[in-house]
Amino acid sequence: MEAALPDLDRYSPHQKLQLLERLLNDLSARGVLPPSTLMMMAADVMELEYREDDDLLCFQCLDHEMDGE
């Protein structure tokens, strides 16, 4: 029996961004999502206009990438 996916309508936009952050970090940690793809997705998400720094996503595997630049 497959687990049911959560009902996304009940989440606020901020909660949806947090869920996206956790999912992408998990996929990257498991090797499903290559770092280059994660970096492209992070750049696209960061182009969105946020009003507060708390809304920004933190992609764990990019921490070491940013240190080298």
Order of alpha helices (4+ residues) and beta strands (2+ residues): alpha-alpha-alpha
